[in-house]
Amino acid sequence: MNGKEELLPCVRMTVMTSPQESLQVSPCPQTPGLEDTLQEIKDFVLIYSLHLGQCLIPGRVVGILQKNWRDYVVTFPSKEEVQSQGKNAQKILVTPWDYRIPKIRISTQQAEALQDFRVVVRIDSWESTSVYPNGHFVRVLGKIGDLEGEIATILVENSISVAPFSEAQMCEMPVNTPENPWKVSPEEERERKDLRKTHLVFSIDPKGCEDVDDTLSVRTLSNGDLELGVHIADVTHFVAPNSYIDIEARTRATTYYLADRRYDMLPSILSADLCSLLGGIDRYAVSVMWELDKTSYEIKKVWYGRTIIRSSYKLFYEAAQELLDGNFNIIDDIPEFRDLDEKSRQAKLEDLVWAIGKLTDIARHVRAKRDRCGALELEGVEVRVQLDEKKNIQDLIPKQPLEVHETVAEFMILANHWVAKKIWESFPHQALLRQHPPPHQEFFSELRECAKAKGFFIDTRSNKTLADSLDKANDPSDPIVNRLLRSMAAQAMSNAVYFSTGSCAEEEFHHYGLALDKYTHFTSPIRRYSDIIVHRLLMAAISKDKKMEIKENLFSNKDLEELCRHINNRNRAAQHSQKQSTELFQCMYFKDKDQETEERCISDGVIYSIRTNGVLVFIPRFGIKGAAYLKNKDGLVISCGPDSCSEWKPGSLQRFQNKITSTTTGGESVTFHLFDHVTVRISVQASRCHSDTIRLEIMRNQPYMIPDTELFHQSSLLLKSDLVKEVTRSVEEAQLAQEVKVNIIQEDYQKYCQTKGRSLYTLLEEIRDLALLDVSNSHEI
């Protein structure tokens, strides 16, 4: 067995409480070398239980309500392995793509023909006397290493269905063709507030974005105060409750964004057309508008309702930032300015620049108010894959932070917060909100120790003290230090989750990361089903205020809680699939490159964690995190000579809290400290049965000398990072929910991992998810 690649399926766990025994964890037969890991799991379970003040009580399984078997992607054994089982062997052991799943025994005579393909199998039974389950062949996905086959593997492994929308579902969709163009109906004009002639509405999104959920507006009122507006696509106008398309959207629960593509929750006629708030086109919206004091920006009034808007500009982030910075040459890249005469262009430009500037000022004020309450700015690693027309990878680009990212995000957070308050006040026992519980203090241990190594003190008693401590933990000579500390803080967090307000007490509603007492998702109904539910709740709340009949079909607390569990599950699948697809493209970018001559394969890395036989390294240039071993499989340790180049020699390693020392038998010694910059070689460790993984190797214990062509690009990123933290369109919590995982099982990892639930079953499921998802780099780090 290679490392811990099949750890969980080979573990039998019995949980009991008695004066003599509190927990039994034992390996299955034929699973040697797991005692240390099993002890870690045991310790973690006990610490978790004691921390919650819960007792483990005796229990036994009395029945299985539903088998949660799913499709598994497997690889058939190689030709040599098949032959070793005998020419006439019909029972074949196939290897699942997921390391956590044991080999599956299937009956087939096509093993040799299928050995170069990714294949889907399904488990049929698992005898209590057998190490392996029995299954059957379902279908072929594609060749091993082929892009489409590997993407299909990721989808199957995350139970993501991307089947085309059915004819019945498409028949419910509105029509918008050149022969029969869609237009605003007279009835809707009478019932909605018309903002087309009174408000300058515009969107700011990533370049090339098609599903534009949200637009913004700001204007001066007759009394001198300001009116701020957030206008969200009115998806529920087109998606009736319990219609075919509503049921399909509920099943999908979210749009799945992969590195090179997306799979929509709704048909493109809605997601990219009638519900996309494109420039210069009439669209239905649901709006939240606040009246603000003209100087203090304090909120005086709020209005919710359905509107008709016509977005004046579909801006991309970089263009909005250039206008904010005073660089007006960018207007040549904004389509809405191209056909204007000079006078009209100047007038419209002044209006747009004023609006962007005013929105930025308001956002700074709103953000400062949340900061005073303890809002956190945590670091996430997000990489954009740059492809050419033939889908060849040109570059991996860490997303560049811009202040307009934060401006847009802040207004989305504001709208989500006010809508959360509104729907809870109207339906206190059946509103869909989003909670982010405070982490347990012991999960911050590594963060505190790492900060201490740099002379910083991180106070984790509350989100406010944590935020203030992270703001102060700045090394003027190395901005990466603060980014890594924020990343470690994010790693200690649990995921934010959806819940029904009738299922828990009000004091548990709080969103720790955003420092808000109530929060929900309202701003992206095109790509999140949770937002569709919230839109219906808001419309029902408005009807209730007007003492009108509530037309919306609302979920009961029990049904809503069940729906929240489904959406939370699908969100985790979306996060995992996005992460796995990014890793796939990272490997494709570095695969088959000459490690000695290819410039992209050598980069600067920063050590951010010390382990028993190596270090964990962050590569800022490509947003890669991974292990670099200081002891190889042959027992040799790394040595750095006078020219700082590394080589392997006999010796030993000595690990300390904040450093690790490699000493050769000849007396040569080299020490690697936390936050040291080292030169790293990046390569790909190919795997026939599993996904390829990035392999990092320390070449020199000195920073990489960046070529001049790359130096300006990287330094500009760091300067931007000093101005604002990396914030994306979904910043309101993607930065908090994102799990920063390394590609190995870390020593003591389970002990410091935040749990998502308060039951032992949930805990053990999370151990599966967090501890065993990324085990492709075997060995003991």
C-alpha positions in Angstrom: 0.0 0.0 0.0 1.3 3.4 -0.9 1.1 5.8 2.1 -2.5 6.3 3.2 -4.1 6.2 -0.1 -6.9 3.8 1.0 -7.0 4.8 4.7 -10.7 5.4 5.3 -12.3 2.5 3.6 -9.9 0.1 5.5 -10.8 1.5 8.9 -13.4 -0.1 11.1 -14.6 2.3 13.8 -16.6 1.5 16.9 -17.7 4.3 19.1 -18.8 3.4 22.7 -18.8 4.9 26.1 -18.2 2.9 29.2 -15.9 3.1 32.3 -13.5 0.8 30.5 -13.5 2.0 26.9 -14.4 5.3 25.2 -13.4 4.6 21.6 -12.2 1.7 19.5 -10.6 2.3 16.2 -8.9 -0.5 14.4 -7.5 -1.3 10.9 -9.1 -3.9 8.7 -7.1 -6.9 7.7 -4.4 -6.3 5.1 -4.0 -2.7 6.2 -0.7 -2.3 7.9 0.9 0.9 9.1 -2.2 2.9 10.1 -1.8 2.9 13.8 -0.5 6.4 14.1 -3.3 7.8 11.9 -5.9 5.9 13.7 -4.7 7.3 17.0 -4.9 10.8 15.6 -8.5 10.2 14.6 -9.3 8.8 18.0 -7.7 11.8 19.8 -9.5 14.2 17.5 -12.9 12.6 18.1 -12.4 12.7 21.9 -11.2 16.3 21.8 -14.2 17.3 19.7 -16.7 15.5 22.0 -15.2 17.0 25.2 -15.1 20.5 23.7 -18.8 20.4 22.9 -19.5 19.0 26.4 -21.1 16.0 24.8 -20.9 12.3 25.9 -20.5 9.4 23.6 -23.2 7.0 24.5 -23.5 3.3 23.5 -25.5 2.7 20.3 -25.9 0.3 17.4 -27.2 0.5 13.9 -30.7 -0.9 13.7 -31.5 -0.3 10.1 -30.4 1.4 6.9 -33.0 3.8 5.5 -31.2 4.5 2.2 -28.0 3.3 0.6 -26.0 6.3 -0.4 -24.1 4.5 -3.2 -23.3 6.5 -6.2 -21.4 6.2 -9.5 -17.6 5.8 -9.2 -15.0 6.4 -11.8 -12.4 3.6 -12.0 -9.4 2.5 -14.0 -8.9 -1.0 -15.2 -5.6 -2.7 -14.4 -2.8 -2.6 -16.9 -2.3 -5.4 -19.4 0.4 -7.0 -17.3 -1.8 -6.9 -14.2 -4.7 -8.5 -16.1 -2.5 -11.2 -17.4 -1.3 -11.9 -13.9 -4.8 -12.7 -12.9 -5.1 -15.4 -15.6 -6.3 -15.4 -19.2 -9.8 -16.5 -18.4 -10.3 -14.2 -15.3 -13.7 -12.6 -15.4 -13.6 -11.0 -11.9 -11.4 -7.9 -12.2 -10.4 -5.5 -9.4 -10.7 -2.0 -10.7 -9.1 1.1 -9.0 -11.4 4.0 -8.1 -10.2 7.6 -9.0 -11.1 8.6 -5.4 -8.3 7.5 -3.1 -10.8 6.9 -0.3 -12.6 4.1 -2.0 -11.3 0.5 -2.1 -10.9 -1.4 -5.2 -14.2 -2.7 -6.7 -14.6 -6.2 -8.0 -16.6 -6.4 -11.3 -17.3 -9.1 -13.9 -16.2 -8.4 -17.4 -14.3 -9.9 -20.3 -13.4 -6.4 -21.7 -10.7 -5.5 -19.2 -7.9 -5.4 -21.7 -9.9 -3.2 -24.1 -10.9 -0.7 -21.4 -7.5 -0.3 -19.7 -6.8 3.1 -21.3 -10.1 4.6 -20.4 -11.9 6.2 -17.4 -14.9 4.0 -16.7 -18.0 4.5 -14.5 -19.0 1.6 -12.3 -21.7 1.2 -9.7 -21.5 -0.9 -6.5 -24.1 -3.6 -6.2 -23.2 -5.3 -2.9 -20.5 -5.6 -0.3 -20.2 -8.9 1.6 -19.3 -8.6 5.2 -16.5 -11.2 4.7 -14.9 -9.3 1.8 -12.4 -6.5 1.7 -13.8 -5.4 -1.7 -17.3 -4.5 -2.8 -18.9 -5.9 -5.9 -20.1 -3.7 -8.8 -20.9 -3.6 -12.5 -19.8 -1.6 -15.5 -22.0 1.4 -16.5 -20.3 3.4 -19.2 -17.0 4.7 -20.6 -16.2 8.4 -20.0 -13.1 8.9 -22.1 -9.4 8.2 -22.4 -7.0 8.6 -19.5 -5.4 12.0 -19.7 -7.9 13.4 -22.3 -9.3 16.8 -21.2 -12.9 15.9 -21.8 -12.6 12.5 -20.1 -10.9 14.1 -17.0 -13.6 16.8 -16.8 -16.3 14.1 -17.0 -14.5 12.2 -14.2 -14.7 15.3 -12.0 -18.4 15.7 -12.7 -19.2 12.1 -12.0 -17.1 12.0 -8.8 -19.0 15.0 -7.5 -22.4 13.7 -8.6 -23.0 16.6 -10.9 -25.5 16.1 -13.7 -25.0 18.2 -16.9 -27.7 16.6 -19.0 -29.4 19.1 -21.4 -32.6 20.6 -20.3 -35.6 18.5 -21.3 -38.2 19.5 -23.9 -40.8 19.8 -21.1 -38.6 22.2 -19.2 -37.8 24.3 -22.3 -41.4 24.5 -23.3 -41.9 26.6 -20.1 -39.3 29.1 -21.3 -40.3 32.5 -22.8 -39.4 33.3 -26.4 -36.9 35.9 -27.5 -36.1 35.7 -31.2 -35.6 38.3 -34.0 -39.0 37.3 -35.3 -40.6 37.4 -31.9 -38.6 39.6 -29.6 -39.4 39.7 -25.9 -40.6 43.0 -24.4 -42.0 44.4 -21.2 -45.7 43.7 -20.8 -48.1 46.5 -20.1 -49.3 44.7 -17.0 -45.8 44.6 -15.5 -45.3 48.3 -16.4 -48.3 49.1 -14.2 -47.2 47.0 -11.3 -43.5 47.7 -11.2 -41.5 50.8 -10.4 -40.0 52.0 -13.7 -36.4 53.1 -13.3 -35.5 53.3 -17.0 -35.6 57.1 -17.3 -34.8 58.2 -13.8 -31.8 56.1 -12.8 -28.3 55.6 -14.2 -28.0 51.8 -13.7 -24.9 49.8 -14.7 -23.1 46.5 -14.0 -19.5 45.7 -13.1 -18.5 42.1 -13.8 -15.6 40.0 -15.0 -14.7 40.5 -18.7 -16.9 38.2 -20.9 -19.5 37.6 -18.2 -22.8 36.5 -19.7 -24.9 35.8 -16.6 -25.2 39.3 -15.1 -27.2 39.0 -11.9 -26.7 42.4 -10.4 -26.5 46.1 -11.3 -26.0 49.2 -9.2 -27.2 52.8 -9.2 -26.6 56.0 -7.2 -28.2 59.4 -7.6 -28.8 62.6 -5.7 -32.4 63.2 -4.5 -34.2 66.5 -4.5 -33.6 66.9 -0.7 -29.8 66.5 -1.3 -29.6 63.0 0.1 -28.4 60.1 -1.9 -30.3 57.1 -3.2 -28.3 53.8 -3.5 -29.8 51.0 -5.4 -29.0 47.3 -5.9 -31.0 45.7 -8.7 -31.0 41.9 -9.0 -32.4 39.9 -12.0 -36.0 38.9 -11.3 -35.6 35.2 -12.0 -38.8 34.2 -10.1 -40.9 36.1 -12.7 -39.9 33.4 -15.2 -39.5 30.4 -12.9 -42.9 29.4 -11.3 -42.8 27.4 -8.1 -42.9 23.6 -8.7 -42.7 24.0 -12.5 -40.5 21.6 -14.4 -37.7 24.2 -14.6 -38.1 25.0 -11.0 -37.7 21.4 -10.0 -34.7 21.0 -12.2 -33.0 24.2 -10.8 -33.7 22.9 -7.3 -32.0 19.6 -8.1 -29.0 21.3 -9.6 -29.0 24.0 -6.8 -26.2 26.0 -8.3 -24.3 26.8 -11.4 -21.0 24.8 -11.5 -18.0 26.9 -12.5 -15.0 24.9 -13.7 -11.7 26.3 -14.8 -12.6 26.4 -18.5 -16.4 26.2 -18.6 -19.6 26.4 -16.6 -22.7 24.3 -16.3 -25.8 26.5 -15.7 -28.5 26.0 -13.2 -31.0 27.6 -15.6 -31.3 27.4 -19.4 -29.3 30.0 -21.4 -32.5 31.8 -22.5 -32.7 32.9 -18.9 -29.2 32.8 -17.6 -27.5 34.6 -20.6 -30.5 36.5 -22.0 -33.8 37.5 -20.4 -32.5 37.3 -16.8 -29.1 38.7 -17.6 -29.0 42.5 -16.9 -27.3 43.4 -20.2 -26.6 46.9 -21.3 -29.2 49.0 -23.1 -31.9 46.4 -22.8 -35.1 46.4 -20.7 -35.1 43.9 -17.9 -37.2 42.9 -14.9 -35.4 43.3 -11.6 -36.0 43.0 -7.8 -34.5 46.1 -6.2 -33.4 47.2 -2.8 -32.9 51.0 -2.6 -31.7 53.0 0.4 -31.9 56.7 1.1 -28.6 57.8 2.6 -27.5 60.9 4.4 -25.5 63.0 1.9 -22.5 63.4 4.2 -22.5 60.5 6.8 -24.0 57.9 4.4 -26.1 56.6 7.2 -29.3 54.8 6.1 -32.5 56.7 6.6 -35.0 54.5 4.6 -35.1 51.3 2.7 -37.4 50.2 -0.1 -37.9 46.7 -1.6 -39.8 45.9 -4.7 -40.1 44.8 -8.3 -38.7 47.2 -10.9 -38.0 47.7 -14.6 -34.5 48.7 -15.4 -32.4 49.4 -18.5 -28.7 49.1 -17.7 -26.7 51.8 -19.3 -23.3 50.1 -19.2 -22.0 46.6 -18.9 -18.6 47.4 -17.5 -15.8 44.9 -16.7 -13.8 45.3 -13.5 -10.6 46.6 -15.1 -12.4 49.3 -17.0 -14.3 50.5 -13.9 -11.0 50.6 -12.0 -9.3 52.6 -14.7 -12.2 55.1 -14.6 -12.0 55.3 -10.8 -8.2 55.9 -11.1 -8.8 58.7 -13.6 -7.5 56.9 -16.7 -10.2 57.8 -19.3 -8.5 56.2 -22.3 -10.2 53.0 -21.3 -13.5 54.3 -22.7 -12.5 53.1 -26.1 -12.9 49.6 -24.8 -16.4 50.3 -23.4 -18.9 49.5 -26.3 -21.5 52.0 -25.0 -19.1 54.9 -25.7 -18.0 54.0 -29.2 -20.8 55.5 -31.4 -21.2 58.8 -29.4 -20.3 62.2 -30.5 -17.6 64.0 -28.4 -20.1 66.2 -26.5 -22.4 63.3 -25.5 -19.4 61.1 -24.7 -18.0 63.7 -22.3 -21.3 64.3 -20.6 -22.0 60.6 -20.1 -18.4 59.9 -19.0 -18.7 62.6 -16.3 -21.9 61.0 -15.0 -20.4 57.5 -15.0 -17.2 58.6 -13.3 -19.2 60.5 -10.6 -21.3 57.4 -10.0 -18.4 55.0 -9.7 -16.5 57.4 -7.4 -19.6 58.0 -5.2 -20.3 54.2 -5.0 -16.7 53.7 -3.9 -16.9 56.3 -1.2 -20.1 54.7 0.1 -18.6 51.2 0.0 -15.6 52.4 2.0 -18.0 53.8 4.7 -20.1 50.6 4.8 -17.0 48.4 5.0 -15.5 50.5 7.8 -18.7 50.1 9.8 -18.4 46.3 9.4 -14.7 46.5 10.3 -15.6 48.1 13.6 -17.8 45.1 14.3 -15.1 42.6 13.5 -15.5 41.8 9.8 -12.6 39.7 8.5 -10.5 40.0 5.4 -9.2 36.5 4.7 -7.0 35.4 1.9 -8.0 32.9 -0.7 -5.9 31.4 -3.5 -7.8 31.9 -6.7 -6.2 31.3 -10.1 -7.6 32.1 -13.5 -6.7 29.7 -16.3 -5.9 31.6 -19.5 -6.8 29.6 -22.6 -6.3 30.3 -26.3 -9.0 29.6 -28.9 -8.0 25.9 -29.1 -8.2 25.6 -25.3 -4.4 25.3 -25.0 -3.2 26.7 -21.7 -1.3 30.0 -22.1 -0.9 31.0 -18.5 -2.0 30.5 -14.9 -2.8 34.0 -13.5 -3.6 34.7 -9.8 -6.6 37.0 -9.7 -5.5 40.6 -9.3 -7.2 42.5 -6.5 -9.0 45.7 -7.5 -10.8 48.2 -5.3 -13.9 47.9 -7.5 -14.1 44.2 -6.6 -14.5 45.3 -3.0 -17.0 48.1 -3.9 -19.3 45.7 -5.8 -19.0 43.0 -3.1 -19.8 45.4 -0.3 -23.1 46.4 -1.9 -24.0 42.8 -2.4 -23.3 42.1 1.2 -25.4 45.1 2.2 -28.3 43.9 0.1 -28.1 40.4 1.4 -28.0 41.7 5.0 -31.1 43.9 4.6 -33.1 41.3 2.8 -32.2 38.8 5.5 -33.6 41.1 8.1 -36.7 41.7 6.1 -37.6 38.0 5.4 -36.9 37.0 9.0 -39.1 39.7 10.4 -41.9 38.6 8.2 -41.4 34.8 8.5 -39.4 34.2 11.7 -39.8 30.4 11.5 -39.3 29.7 7.8 -36.8 32.1 6.4 -33.7 30.9 4.6 -30.6 32.5 6.0 -26.9 31.8 6.0 -24.9 31.3 9.2 -21.1 31.2 9.8 -20.4 29.9 13.3 -17.3 31.1 15.3 -14.4 28.7 15.1 -13.1 26.8 18.1 -10.0 28.4 19.6 -7.8 25.3 19.4 -8.0 25.5 15.6 -6.1 28.7 15.6 -3.0 27.2 17.3 -1.0 26.9 14.1 -1.9 30.4 13.1 -0.7 31.8 16.4 2.5 29.8 16.4 3.4 30.9 12.8 2.7 34.5 13.6 4.8 34.2 16.7 7.7 33.1 14.6 7.6 36.5 12.9 7.1 38.4 16.1 3.4 39.0 15.7 0.7 38.2 18.3 -2.7 37.0 16.9 -5.6 37.5 19.3 -8.3 35.1 18.4 -10.8 35.7 21.2 -13.3 37.3 18.8 -13.6 38.2 15.1 -12.8 41.8 16.0 -9.5 41.0 17.8 -8.6 38.6 15.1 -9.2 41.2 12.4 -7.2 43.8 14.2 -4.3 41.4 14.9 -4.2 40.4 11.2 -4.1 44.0 10.1 -1.1 44.6 12.4 0.8 41.4 11.3 2.5 43.1 8.4 6.1 42.5 7.4 7.0 45.6 5.3 9.8 43.7 3.5 7.5 40.8 2.6 3.7 41.3 1.9 3.4 37.5 1.4 3.6 37.0 5.1 0.3 38.7 5.8 -1.4 36.9 2.9 -0.3 33.5 4.3 -1.4 34.4 7.9 -4.8 35.3 6.5 -4.9 32.1 4.6 -4.2 30.2 7.8 -7.0 32.0 9.5 -9.3 31.0 6.7 -8.2 27.4 7.1 -9.4 27.5 10.8 -12.9 28.5 9.8 -15.9 26.3 9.2 -18.0 26.7 6.1 -20.9 29.1 6.1 -24.1 27.1 5.5 -27.8 27.8 4.7 -30.4 27.0 7.3 -34.1 27.6 8.2 -34.7 30.1 10.9 -37.1 27.8 12.6 -34.4 25.2 13.2 -32.2 27.1 15.6 -32.2 30.0 18.1 -31.7 33.6 17.0 -28.3 33.9 18.7 -27.0 31.2 16.3 -27.9 33.3 13.2 -24.7 35.3 13.4 -22.3 35.4 10.5 -18.8 35.4 12.1 -16.7 36.4 9.1 -18.9 39.2 7.9 -19.7 40.4 11.4 -23.5 40.6 10.7 -26.3 39.4 12.9 -28.4 38.2 9.9 -27.3 37.3 6.4 -28.7 35.5 3.4 -28.1 35.1 -0.4 -30.3 37.3 -2.5 -28.0 38.7 -5.2 -27.4 35.8 -7.6 -30.7 34.0 -8.4 -29.4 33.1 -11.9 -26.7 30.8 -10.4 -28.0 29.9 -6.9 -31.3 28.3 -6.0 -31.1 29.6 -2.5 -31.5 33.1 -3.9 -34.7 32.1 -5.8 -36.1 30.9 -2.5 -35.1 34.2 -0.9 -36.7 36.2 -3.7 -40.0 34.4 -3.1 -39.8 35.0 0.6 -39.1 38.7 -0.1 -42.1 39.0 -2.4 -44.3 37.3 0.2 -43.0 39.7 2.8 -43.9 42.7 0.6 -47.4 41.3 0.0 -47.8 40.7 3.7 -46.8 44.4 4.4 -49.4 45.5 1.9 -52.0 43.1 3.5 -52.3 41.4 0.1 -52.8 37.7 -0.5 -49.4 35.9 -0.5 -49.1 34.2 -3.9 -45.8 32.6 -3.3 -45.7 28.9 -2.2 -43.4 29.0 0.9 -41.7 26.0 2.4 -42.4 24.9 5.9 -39.6 24.9 8.4 -39.1 21.2 8.0 -39.1 21.2 4.2 -36.9 24.3 4.1 -34.4 22.6 6.4 -34.3 19.6 4.1 -33.8 21.8 1.1 -31.0 23.7 2.9 -29.2 20.4 3.5 -29.4 19.6 -0.3 -28.2 23.0 -1.3 -25.3 22.8 1.2 -24.3 19.5 -0.3 -24.4 20.8 -3.8 -22.4 23.8 -2.9 -19.7 21.6 -1.5 -19.7 19.6 -4.7 -19.4 22.9 -6.7 -16.4 23.9 -4.6 -14.7 20.5 -4.9 -15.2 20.4 -8.7 -13.9 23.9 -9.2 -10.8 23.1 -7.1 -10.2 19.8 -8.9 -10.6 21.3 -12.4 -8.1 24.1 -11.5 -5.7 21.4 -10.3 -6.2 19.5 -13.5 -5.3 22.6 -15.6 -2.3 23.4 -13.3 -1.0 19.9 -14.1 -1.7 20.2 -17.8 0.2 23.6 -17.8 3.4 22.0 -16.3 3.1 18.5 -17.8 5.7 17.3 -20.4 7.9 20.4 -19.9 11.6 20.2 -19.6 12.3 20.8 -16.0 15.8 22.0 -16.6 15.2 24.5 -19.4 11.5 25.6 -19.1 11.4 28.9 -17.3 7.8 28.4 -16.1 8.9 25.4 -14.1 11.2 27.4 -11.8 9.6 29.8 -9.4 9.8 31.5 -6.0 8.1 29.7 -3.1 7.4 30.7 0.5 7.5 28.1 3.3 4.3 28.4 5.3 4.3 25.2 7.5 6.9 22.8 8.9 6.3 19.0 8.9 8.2 16.0 10.0 10.0 15.3 6.8 9.5 18.4 4.8 7.8 21.8 4.4 4.6 23.2 2.8 5.3 25.8 0.2 3.1 28.5 -1.4 4.0 29.6 -5.0 2.6 33.1 -5.4 3.2 33.3 -9.1 0.8 30.4 -9.8 -1.3 30.2 -6.6 -0.1 26.7 -5.9 0.3 25.1 -2.5 2.0 21.8 -1.9 4.6 19.8 -0.1 8.4 19.9 -0.7 10.2 16.9 0.9 13.5 17.3 2.7 13.9 13.5 2.9 13.3 11.3 -0.1 12.1 7.7 -0.4 15.7 6.4 -0.1 16.2 8.1 3.2 18.5 10.8 1.9 18.2 14.3 3.1 18.5 17.6 1.3 21.8 19.4 1.3 22.6 22.9 0.0 26.2 23.5 -1.1 28.2 26.8 -1.3 26.3 27.6 -4.5 23.1 27.0 -2.7 22.1 24.3 -5.1 20.5 21.3 -3.4 21.4 17.6 -3.6 20.5 14.4 -1.7 22.9 13.0 0.8 22.8 10.6 3.8 21.8 12.3 7.0 18.9 13.2 9.3 16.3 15.9 9.9 15.5 17.7 13.1 12.1 19.4 13.3 11.5 22.4 15.6 8.4 24.5 16.1 9.2 27.1 13.4 12.1 25.6 11.5 13.6 22.3 10.3 17.2 21.4 10.0 18.8 19.0 7.6 22.2 17.6 8.6 24.3 15.3 6.5 26.6 12.6 7.9 29.4 14.8 6.7 28.4 17.5 9.0 26.8 19.9 6.4 23.7 21.6 7.7 20.9 23.7 6.3 17.9 25.2 8.1 14.6 26.2 6.6 12.5 28.7 8.6 8.8 29.6 8.4 8.3 32.3 5.7 11.7 31.7 4.1 11.7 32.3 0.3 13.2 29.4 -1.6 13.7 28.5 -5.3 11.3 25.7 -6.3 11.1 23.4 -9.3 7.5 22.5 -10.3 6.8 19.2 -12.0 3.9 16.8 -12.4 3.6 13.5 -10.7 1.6 11.4 -13.2 -0.9 8.8 -12.0 -2.7 6.3 -14.2 -5.5 5.5 -11.8 -5.9 8.8 -10.1 -5.6 12.5 -10.9 -2.1 13.9 -11.7 -0.6 16.1 -8.9 1.8 18.9 -8.7 5.2 18.0 -7.3 7.5 20.7 -5.7 11.2 20.3 -5.2 13.5 22.8 -3.4 16.4 23.7 -5.7 18.1 26.4 -3.6 17.5 27.8 -0.1 17.4 31.3 -1.6 14.7 33.3 -3.3 14.3 32.8 -7.0 15.7 35.6 -9.1 12.7 36.7 -11.1 13.4 37.5 -14.8 12.9 41.2 -15.7 9.9 40.4 -17.9 8.1 38.9 -14.9 9.3 41.2 -12.2 7.0 44.1 -13.0 3.9 41.9 -13.3 4.5 40.3 -9.8 5.5 43.6 -8.1 2.3 45.2 -9.4 0.3 42.4 -7.9 1.9 42.9 -4.5 1.3 46.6 -4.6 -2.4 46.1 -5.4 -2.5 43.6 -2.5 -1.4 46.2 -0.1 -4.2 48.5 -1.2 -7.0 45.9 -1.0 -7.2 42.2 -0.3 -8.0 39.8 -3.0 -11.8 40.1 -3.4 -13.9 38.5 -6.1 -17.5 38.9 -7.2 -18.7 36.4 -4.6 -16.4 37.9 -1.9 -19.2 38.0 0.7 -18.2 34.6 1.7 -16.3 32.7 -0.9 -13.2 34.0 0.9 -14.6 32.4 4.1 -16.1 29.2 2.8 -13.1 28.3 0.7 -11.3 25.5 2.3 -7.5 25.8 1.9 -6.3 22.2 1.7 -2.8 20.9 1.0 -2.2 17.8 -1.1 -1.2 15.6 1.7 -2.4 14.2 5.1 -0.7 16.5 7.5 0.5 15.4 10.9 -1.9 16.7 13.6 -4.2 18.0 10.8 -7.4 16.4 12.2 -6.7 18.0 15.6 -6.8 21.5 14.2 -9.6 21.1 11.7 -12.8 23.0 12.3 -15.9 20.8 12.2 -19.1 21.6 10.5 -21.5 19.8 12.7 -22.3 18.9 16.3 -22.9 15.2 15.9 -20.4 12.4 15.9 -21.7 11.1 12.6 -21.1 14.6 11.0 -17.7 14.6 12.5 -16.7 11.3 11.0 -18.1 12.3 7.6 -16.0 15.4 7.8 -12.9 13.5 8.5 -13.6 11.6 5.3 -14.0 14.9 3.4 -11.2 17.0 4.9 -8.5 14.6 5.9 -8.7 12.2 3.0 -9.7 14.3 -0.1 -6.1 15.2 -1.1 -3.8 12.3 -0.4 -2.1 12.1 -3.8 1.3 13.0 -2.4 2.1 10.0 -0.3 4.7 9.9 2.5 4.5 11.2 6.0 4.3 15.0 5.8 
